């Protein structure tokens, strides 16, 4: 996605989430800065892997996903929860 002219990691990851919400979280500048993930393809890969691992951990311990209509945690749900959490720091 980042090979499209003027489409950086943040905007590319937003497109990926719209296309594949069951797999793809968003890594924007806020999460990048506050969680120390580089805003690059390799940083996105690390972040997506971490979100997937956290989702698996939450599902494995039967922690109910708080998002309406979601029977289990997805990486994008983890990202949304992290985004809400880091925005409480203001």
C-alpha positions as CSV (number, residue, x, y, z in Angstrom):
1,X,0.0,0.0,0.0
2,X,2.8,2.4,0.8
3,X,4.0,2.3,-2.8
4,X,1.1,4.3,-3.9
5,X,2.3,7.9,-4.3
6,X,1.8,10.0,-1.1
7,X,0.3,7.2,0.9
8,X,2.3,6.8,4.1
9,X,2.0,4.0,6.7
10,X,-0.7,5.8,8.7
11,X,-3.1,6.3,5.8
12,X,-2.2,2.9,4.2
13,X,-3.0,1.1,7.4
14,X,-6.3,2.9,7.6
15,X,-7.1,1.6,4.1
16,X,-6.0,-1.9,5.2
17,X,-8.3,-1.8,8.2
18,X,-11.3,-0.8,6.0
19,X,-10.5,-3.7,3.7
20,X,-9.5,-6.4,6.2
21,X,-10.7,-5.4,9.8
22,X,-10.3,-8.9,11.0
23,X,-6.6,-8.8,10.4
24,X,-5.3,-5.2,10.1
25,X,-5.0,-2.6,12.9
26,X,-4.2,1.1,12.2
27,X,-0.8,2.5,13.1
28,X,-1.1,6.3,13.1
29,X,1.2,9.0,14.4
30,X,-0.6,9.0,17.8
31,X,0.0,5.3,18.5
32,X,3.4,5.4,16.9
33,X,4.6,8.2,19.2
34,X,2.9,7.0,22.4
35,X,3.7,3.2,22.0
36,X,7.1,3.7,20.3
37,X,6.4,1.9,17.1
38,X,8.3,3.3,14.1
39,X,5.9,4.7,11.5
40,X,7.3,2.4,8.8
41,X,6.5,-0.9,7.1
42,X,8.6,-2.8,9.7
43,X,7.1,-0.8,12.5
44,X,3.6,-1.6,11.2
45,X,4.5,-5.3,11.0
46,X,5.7,-5.3,14.6
47,X,2.6,-3.4,15.8
48,X,0.2,-5.7,13.8
49,X,1.9,-8.8,15.3
50,X,1.6,-7.3,18.8
51,X,-2.1,-6.6,18.3
52,X,-2.6,-10.1,17.0
53,X,-0.8,-11.6,19.9
54,X,-2.8,-9.5,22.4
55,X,-6.1,-10.5,20.7
56,X,-5.1,-14.2,20.9
57,X,-4.2,-13.8,24.6
58,X,-7.5,-12.0,25.4
59,X,-9.5,-14.7,23.5
60,X,-7.5,-17.5,25.2
61,X,-8.4,-16.2,28.6
62,X,-12.1,-15.7,27.7
63,X,-12.0,-11.9,28.2
64,X,-15.2,-10.7,26.4
65,X,-14.7,-8.2,23.6
66,X,-16.6,-5.1,24.6
67,X,-17.3,-4.0,21.0
68,X,-21.0,-4.7,19.9
69,X,-21.5,-7.7,17.6
70,X,-17.9,-9.0,18.0
71,X,-17.8,-12.5,19.5
72,X,-14.0,-12.4,19.9
73,X,-11.1,-10.0,19.9
74,X,-9.5,-9.1,16.5
75,X,-6.2,-7.2,16.1
76,X,-8.2,-4.1,15.0
77,X,-10.2,-4.3,18.2
78,X,-7.0,-4.3,20.2
79,X,-5.8,-1.3,18.3
80,X,-9.1,0.6,18.9
81,X,-8.8,-0.2,22.7
82,X,-5.1,0.9,22.7
83,X,-6.1,4.1,20.8
84,X,-8.7,4.9,23.4
85,X,-6.3,4.1,26.2
86,X,-3.4,6.3,25.0
87,X,-5.9,9.2,24.4
88,X,-6.7,9.1,28.1
89,X,-3.1,10.4,28.8
90,X,-3.9,13.9,27.6
